[in-house]
Amino acid sequence: MHQYATSFMCYTLRLVAHCLLPVLLLGIWASPSMGQMEYRAQLTAKKVGTWKNASANALPLPMPFAKARWLEKVDQDSIADLLLLKVELVYTRYQESDAFSQSQLNRQRLRAFQKTLPTQWANPLVEWAMVEQTGATDKATAQGLFHGFVLHFRAPHSAASTTSELAFLRAFRDDLLKYSSETPPDLSVVGGTRMYNDTNISGIKQRWDDRVGYVYDTVYTVRKMAYKPQVKRTAADSGLYVALSEAVTWKNNAVVCDVTGSMSRYTAQMLEWVRYTGKQAKVDYYLFFNDGNNKPTVRKKLGSTGGLYGTKVTDFNTIFETIAKAMKRGNGGDGPENDMEALLEAQTVCTSCQHLILIADNDAPVRDLELLPQLRLPVHVFACGNRKGINPEYLDIVRKTGGSLHAGNEIIENLHELTNGDEIKVGDWRFQVVAGHFQRQY
C-alpha cells in the first residue's frame, strides 16, 4: 500500500477525510515555523555564576560586554575544517539601565554570527544553547566576564585514535569468529531481545479525480520498529545491526560505508551483520571510504577526493581487512565526507548492483552533494548518530534516487513522491521541500 494508492484506500479515505485528515495534519505539521533566528533567540538560558571553558574541544569567540562585535578576527577557514556539534551564546544578566534589552542584544549577536559564519549558522545538526551568567553585581565585574559564542566541535582524529579504534574492531572481530556464522547468538543471552511490531504512519496528499472527486493518496510512509537493542556485544547501541538485519531485503546490493573517525562502533555493527546475515543480504560489492587518505582540505577536489577501498570478494575476513586498510590510510580530518564520490564509484564498479546501501555519519555534511544527479540507482541511507535529528542532505539523497531512509527505529520510504511545499516529520523534526531540497522547519 505504501507504493501506490489502492481504490479501497481512496474511497475509504474520502469518507473520513473531513474528520480524519485535519486531525492528522494538526498532529504532525501544525507547529508554525518561526525560523532559525527566532528559534535560537527564544531558547531558555542555562544560568551559571561565571562561565568557564572546561573543554579542550571548544573554541571561544569573544565579544565585548553589551556589544555585538568581535573582539578578535574570526578565522573562518580553520572553523570550516571543524565538525561543529554545539554553539553556546554566553552573556551576563547584569544591566545598568531598565531600557536595556538583553533579547535585542542577543539577536544582534546572532546576526553577527550568521553574517560571519553563514555555513555554520545554516547547519541544522548543530545544537544551540544560551548561557546566562549571574555572578556580576556591578559593571566592572561584568566587563571582566566572557561574552560571545563558544563553538564545541568533535575531537580531531589522529593516528593514535585510529590505532585505538582498529584495536577495538579487531577484538570485536575475534569475538564474532567464536560463533558460527550460520547460528547467530541468542540476543536474549548476550544482552537484549528484539520485538518487531511494525507501525505504519502514512503521509497523505489530496488530489482531484474527475471520476470520483477528491481522493487522498499515501505519498510516503514511516514504518516504526519497536525493539529492545542488544548492547553488550558492541559496547554501544545495536540500532544499525537491527536496522540492517530487518530492512535489507533487496537483491544485488553494494554496501558503501563511511569508516572515518568515530564510526568504529557502527562499523562493528555492520561487521556483525555481515557475519550473520551477509549471505542472505546478497551483497555483490563492499566499498569503504575515508574522505581522502588524510589529504589537507585544500587538496580535496570535487569527485576526486579519494580514499575509496572496495572489494567484490565478500567473505568476512576480506571485508574486515579492506576496512582496516581504509582506516589506516585516513580518518577524514575535516568535517565533510565524500559520500557521493563513494556511491558513484560503487555504481560504476559493480555493474550487477541494483541498490546502494549507504552507512553514513549523520553528523558530517556531504562534501560533494552536487554530484547527486549522477546517481541512477536507489540509495538506502542508514544514518548513524542521528540523536540531534536527521541530516536533511540524506533526505535529499533518498528523495532524488527513490531509495529509503533508516534512522533510529524509523524507515521512511516514497520520498520521491514529495514536491515543493510538501512536509514530512522525521523523529521530532519537521522538514519541508523548498526549491527541490529538504529544509528543517523551526
JOURMO-V368266 format. One line per field, one symbol per residue. ss: DSSP state (2 for helix, 1 for strand, 0 for the rest). A space follows every 50 residues. Layout:
ss=???
This chain:
ss=00000022222222222222222222222000002222222000011100 00000001111110000001000002222200011111111100000000 02222222222222220222220000111111100000222220000111 11100000222222222222222222000000000022220000000011 11111111100011111111111100000000000000222222222000 00111111000002222222222222222220111111100000002220 00000001111000022222222222222000000010222222222220 00001111111000010022222200011111110000000222222222 200111100111102220000011110011111100111110
